[in-house]
C-alpha cells in the first residue's frame, strides 16, 4: 500500500485514474469525514476518473494513516526542529488543512479540485481559504453552519467520548451490527460491503484523533468560525445536502450557502448523510452539471 510522510506522520494515499487521450487531466482530491477513510470515495472517484486524476487519502489518525509521528532517529539540527514541529501537531481542523497542503507539495501537485464530506468538508473549506491559489473549485457534501448550544454540546461530548472509548474489535462479528451502526447516517440503503467498511474504519480509528476531532469540529469556536469561512470562499463551490440528514441537516447547508454567492446549494432527495452512496446517479448528475458549467464558463472567458 502506498504511504507518504506528511509532517512526520505516515499517510495512506491512492490514485484512481483512467487512461486518456488528453495530454493531462486536472487533479481532484477527496477528503473523508470523521472516523471514516478514503474507501467510501472510491466509487465516486471511479465515476469521475475520465475527467480527473482522483487522489484519495486517509486523514491523520483515521483509516490506514498513522496517528502518531514515525519513530526515526535523526541527528541533524533540521531534523530536530522537524521533530519538535511534529510534536506540536494538534487535532484542530486547520492542522488537517495544512496536512493536505503538505501532501500536495510532496506529490508535486500545484492545484486541485477539492471534493470533501462532513468533517472533511470543514477541513476542505479551511484549505480553500488558507491556500486559495491551490484550489480551483470545490464540492462540499453534508456541511453547514450550526449555532452553539452549551447543554447540547456537553451532552454530545459525553456521548462521543463514550462511543470512542467503547470500541471492542469483536463488535464487527455481531450479526447485523453494521446495519445498526449505520442506521442514523442513512435514509436509503447502501451496499453491505460499504456498511461493513464504515464499521471497520470506526473501530480502527486512532483514539486521540477520533476524540480530539470531536472536540474541535463541534465546538463554540467552530460555530463562530465556520460562518466566516463560508463567507470567505472565493472558488466556485457546490454544496450538497441530503434531504433527511440527521447529522448535518440540510437547513444548515442552506444557511451556509446563503452567505456566499460563489456557493451553489442543492439537496439530494431521499438521502441522508451519505448521498454519494445512497443515490449515486443523482449525486453524480449534480456534480457533473456543476463541473460542466464551470468548464463552459472558463471556455467562454
N, C-alpha and C positions, 0 to 999 in steps of 0.2 A: 504494500500500500504506500502511496506517495505521501511523504511528510516534508514539511519545510519549517525551519526555525524562524519564528516571529517573536521578536523581543525576548529571546531566551527560552521560549516555550515551543514545543513541537506541535505543529498544527497539521491535521489531515486535510488534504485537498484533492480534487479530481477535476478532470475536464470532460465535458460532454460536447463532442464535436461531430460534424458531418463533413465529408469532403465536398468541395465546392469549386465551381469554375471561376468564381470571383477571386480576385487577387488576394484580398484579405477581408476578414469579417470583423466587425466590432465585438468587443467582449461584454458579456452580461454576467455580473457576479451576483450570486444568490446568497441571502442571509436567512438562516432559520430562526425559529423562536425559542422560548425558554424550554430547557430540558429536552430539546429535540436534536436533530442533526440534519446534515445536508441530504440524507437519504430521501426525505419526503419531497424534495425538489426535483428528483431525477426525471419523473415523467413530464413535468412542465419543461424542464431544460431540454429534454429529448425532442419535444414538440417544437421548440424554438431554435433548435440547433442548425436548421437550414439557413438561418439568417444571422445567428450569433455563435461565437465560441463561448460556451457557457462554463463558468468557473463556479464550482461548488466547494465549500469548505465548512469545517466544523468549528464553531466558536470555542475560544479558550475555556477548557473545563467541561465541554459537552461533546457528545458523540465519541469520536475516536481521537479527538485532540486532547493533549495533556492539560492538566490543571495547574501543574507546577513547573518551574524552570527545569531545564535539563541539567543534570549534575555533570559538569565538566570542569576539570582542573585547569585553571588559566593563571599565567604568571604575570602578564603584561599589565601596565597601568591602564591601558584602554580596556582590557578585559575586566579589570577590577571595577572600573567605572560602569561598564556594561552590567556587571553582576549587581551592583548597587541599584542601578536603574530598574532592573528586572525585579529586585526585591520590593520595589515600591509599587508594583502593579496592583491595582485595586479592581473591584468589580463594578466600578462606575461605568455606565454605558459609554461615556465619552472615551474611556480607555479602550473599549472594544472598537470604537470608530477608528482610533489610532492604530489598533491591531490590523484593521483592514487596510489602512494606508500603507503600512509596512509590508503586508502580504503582497499588495500590488507592486510595490517597489521591488521586492525580492523576485517577483515573476516578470519584472520589466514591462508592466502594463501601465501606460500613462493615463488612459481614460477608460471608463467603463459605464455601462448602464447598470443601475442598482435595482435589484429585484428582491424585496425583503418582506418578511412576515412577522406580525405580532411584536414581541420584544425586539426581534431583528429589524423591524421597520423603524423603531426608535433609534437603534444604532445607525441604520441607514440614513435617517434624517440628520443626525449629528455629523455623519460623514459628508453629506451633501453640503452642509453649512460650514464645516471646518476645512473642507477641501473642495471648494466649488469648481475649481479648474479640473478636477479629476473625474467628475461625473457629468455625463451627457444628458441623461434623463433618468427618471425613477418610476418604479411600480411598487407601491406600498400596499400590502394586504393586511386587513384586520388591524388597523391602527386608528388612533384618535386621541382626543384630549379628554381629561377627566378632572373632576373637582375634588379637592382634598376633603376628606371626612375622617376626623381623628378616630372616632369609635370604629368605623368600618375598616379603616386601615389597620388598627390594632388587632381586630379580630382576624383580618386577613393574614397578618404576620404570624399570629399564634397558630392558625390552621396550617399555613405554609411551612412553618418551622417543623411542625409535627409530621407533615407529609414527607418532607425531605429527610427527616431523621429515621422514619419507619419505612424502609425500602428493602425488605428482605429479598434476596435473589430468588428464593423459591416461589415468590409471588407469581411469576410468569408461568409456572407449571399448573396453576389452578385453572380448571376448565372455564372458559368464557370470561376470564378476568379482563382480557383485552377489551371486550365489549363494554364491561362495566367501567373500566378506566377511561375509555374514550367517549362515554355517553354524554358527558357535559359539554364536550367540544364539538359534537356533530348534530346535524339535523337530518342529513341524508347519509346512507351507508357508504362506507369506503371498503376497499378490498381487505380481507382478513390479514394478509401479509403486511399491509400498511399499519393496521391496528397493532399487530404484534411488534413491529419495528418501533412504534412510538413508545410502547411499554418498555421495551428493552433499552431504548435511549434514556428514558426516565430513570431506570434502575441503575444505569452505569454513570450517570452524570456526577461529576465531582461535587462532593458535599459543600465545600466552601463556595464554589462557583454558583451552584444551584441556590444556596441560601443567600449568598451575597447579592445576586441579581434580583432576588425577590425584593430586597430592601431598597435597591437603587432604582428599579424600574417602576415600582409602585410606591411613591413617597410624596411628601409635601413638596420637596424640591423639584421632583419630576412634574408634578401637577402645575407648578409655577413656570417651569422651564419650557415644556413642550409647546404650549400655545405660541410662545415667542419663536420657537424653532420652526414650527409650521409656517408662520407668517414670513420667515426669512428665506424660505426655499426659492431659489432662482431658476431651477431647472424645470422643464415641463414634467409634470408628475401625474400619474394615475393612482388614485386611492380607491381600493376595492374593499367593500364590506360584505359580510354575509348577513342575509336578512334576519336570521334567528341567532346570531352570535350572542352568547351569554357572557363571554369573557370580555370582549370589547364590542359592545352593542353598536349597531350601525349609526345611531344618532351621534355617537362620539366621533365617528369618522366624518359625518356630515358637518358637525360643528368645526372640525379641524379644517376641512376643505373650504369652508366659508371665510377663513382667514386669509386666503391667498388665491388670486385669480390664475395662478400657474397650475393649480390643482384641479383635475377633473375627477369628480366623485361618481362612483357607480355602486349599486347594490346587486349582488347575485341572489335571485330568489331561491327559496328552499334550501339554503345552505347556512352553515353556522361559522365556526372558527377556521375551517379548512376548505374554503370554496374551491381551491385549485384541485382538491381531491374529491370533493363531494359532487361537483359538476364541472369536470374538466372542459367540455365543449363550450359552455357559456363563459367560463373564466378565460379560456384562450381566445375566444372571439373578442372579448373586451380588450385583452392585451394586444392582440394583433391589430385591432382597429386603432387603438391609441398609437402604436408604433408606426402604422402606415400613415396616419395623419401627420405625425412628426416628420417622417421621411418626405412626404409630399410637400410640407411647408419648407423643408430645407432645400428641396429641388427648385421650388419657386423662387426662393431668395437667391 
